[in-house]
Amino acid sequence: MPRRSILSAAERESLMALPDEQDDLIQYYSFTESDLSLIRQRRGDANRIGFAVQLCLLRYPGYALASDVSMPDPLIQWIARQIRSNPATWPQYGARDETRREHLQELRAYLKLSPFSLPDFRMLVHSLADLAMQTDKGLVLTNQAFDTLRQRHIILPALTVVERACAEAVTRANRRIYRALLEPLQPHHLRGLDNLLNVAPDINTTWLVWLRQSPLRPNSRYVREHIERLKIFQSLALPDGIGRQVHQNRLLKMAREGAQMTPRDLADFEPKRRYATLVALAVEGMATVTDELVDLHDRIMAKLFSAAKNKHQQDFQKQGKAFNDKVRLYSKVGQALVEAKESGGDPYAAIETVIPWNEFEQSVNEAAQLAQPQTFDHLHLIGEQYGTLRRYTPEFLEVLKLKAAPAAQAVLDAIDVIRQMNATGSRQVPEDAPTSFIRGRLRKRKIKHVKPVVAVATA
C-alpha cells in the first residue's frame, strides 16, 4: 500500500520553486570574488553558466542540479550578467553528464558539502520527532527538514525522500501520543470509551453522535440536556490532566479527525489509535460542552435582562397617562397649598377645594402603586424571572468544576453557598453570605435577593 503523501501538489511546487524576483536573486545568488575566480576557470560560456547555476542551487535551496530542472529565465539572466557570459548558451550545458558530475564534485569540495545518506535519513527523522509532536503539517515539517540539512551542510535529497522522513517522524510521534494518552487508563476507562460507540437507549443513535450535538436554543430545556452530556463525559472519570502531555495542536487535530468519522469507522481502528482518538474526543468534547453551557447561561441571562428592560419600558409607557394625571392633580394641590400658606388659610380646606379628601387619599394610594424604585431601572424585575434560572442552575452549578484567581475567591464562595442551599433545600440566605463582588446598582438590592443577585452577578 503506497504511503500517504504529507504534501499537497501546491505545497510541493512552492517548495521546489526557485527565486525569480530581483531582491531574492540579489540575496541568494550574488557571487563573491572567490566564487567568480572559480567560475572563470571553466572554459566556454556554457560551462561557466552551468557551473555557476550548480553553485547557486547548492547554496540555495541546497540541492544538486538535475537534468530535468527548469530554471527561471530571470535567474539565468542574473547569473550571466555577473559572470559576463552569454545566457543563450545555457541550454548547451550538460550535454555530457560527466561534465555536470565533475562540476558537482568540485563544488561539493568548495562548499564543504556532503551527500545525503542513510544515516542522514535516520538523523533527520530523529531531529523532526519533537516538532512532529506539536504538528503534523507537512509543509512545516519539510521546511524544518530543509533547514536541518542546510545547517549540517548536507545536499538536499529528492523531495520524496524528505517526505518519507517527515512521514516517519509523524508516525513515531503518533505512537508516542498514543502511549501518552493510554498509559494512565485502566480497564474501566477503556470500557467507558468503547461504550461511546454503542447505540444509546431511547435516542436511536450512538452516545458519541449524541454527545457531539450542539444545543438548538438558549432555554432551560436545552441547558439541562447539555448538562446531561457533560455528566456523561464526566462519568468516564478519565485521569486528571490526561491530555496535558500532548501538544494542544495534536490533540485538537485528533479530535477534529475523530469528529469527522462515523462510529463504525472509529471501531475499525486498531485499538491504540481508537482509544487515543476517543480520549481526544472526550477531552475536547468535555471542554466544548462546558463552553457551550456557559455560553447558553450567558445568553439566557441576556434574554432575562432584555425582557426585564422591555417590561420596564412597556409598563412605563402604559402608565404614562396615569402618571400625567397624577402630576397635574398634585400640581393643582401644590398650588392650592402655596396660596393657603401665603393667605394664612387652612391647608386641608385648600386641598378639598381641588379634590374631595376621600378621593385625595385614594389618589395617594394609587400614586404609591405607580411609583418606580428610587433607582428607576429594570433590575428589580430580574427577580421575577428567577423561576427560569431555578429550572437548571442547581444542576448547572453542580456539574461545573470552577476555579478562580484569589481576587475572585468571593465569587466561588458565593457559589458554594448557593450549592449548599440547593443541597439542603434551604431558602434562607445566610447573614454572612459573601457579596463583596457585587458591583453597581445590583449591590443596592436587599439581602433577601442575594440568591438571584448572585446568579446574575456571576453570569
Secondary structure, 3 states (H helix, E strand, C coil): CCCCCCCCHHHHHHHHCCCCCHHHHHHHCCCCHHHHHHHHCCCCHHHHHHHHHHHHHHHCCCECCCCCCCCCHHHHHHHHHHHCCCHHHHHHCCCCHHHHHHHHHHHHHHHCCECCCHHHHHHHHHHHHHHHCCCCCHHHHHHHHHHHHHHCCECECCHHHHHHHHHHHHHHHHHHHHHHHHCCCCHHHHHHHHHCCCEECCCCEEHHHHHCCCCCCCCHHHHHHHHHHHHHHHHCCCCCCCCCCCCHHHHHHHHHHHHCCCHHHHHCCCHHHHHHHHHHHHHHHHHHHHHHHHHHHHHHHHHHHHHHHHHHHHHHHHCHHHHHHHHHHHHHHHHHHHHHHHHCCCHHHHHHHHCCHHHHHHHHHHHHHHCCCCCCCCHHHHHHHHHHHHCCHHHHHHHCCCCCCHHHHHHHHHHHHHHHHHHHCCCCCCCCCCCCCCCHHHHHCCHHHHHHHHHHHCC
